[in-house]
Amino acid sequence: MPLDENGQNDDGEVWFYRYSENPNDPNEEPQLDYIDDDAEYEKVEEAFDEYLDSCEFDELVTLDGEANE
């Protein structure tokens, strides 16, 4: 998630990237790539929404972006 100068993400913006590793060379650095296919992006977006639902994310963040205590 993009963070502000205080290390916070108050606007809820999230960036999705494709993560890949070379199975033939485990020592090779993994790669991050842009997701340029709409169908692939929608699958990632749906999976992320399901993840947030499973974490009950909407209970952790209030409408004004401050964490509940």
C-alpha positions, 0 to 999 in steps of 0.5 A: 500500500502506498504510505504517506510521509508518516508511514500511514495509508489513510486513504485506503489506496492499494496497488496491485502487481504481479509477483513471479519467481523463477522456479529454475533458479531459486536464487534469482530475484523475484519480479514485480510487474504491472498487471495490464490484463483487465481479466487478471486485474479483476481476479486479483481485485476480487481475491483482495476483497475476499481477503479483506472480508476475511479479516473483517477489515471494515471493522478496523477502519472508521469512515474518517480513516482512523483506527478503532481502539 
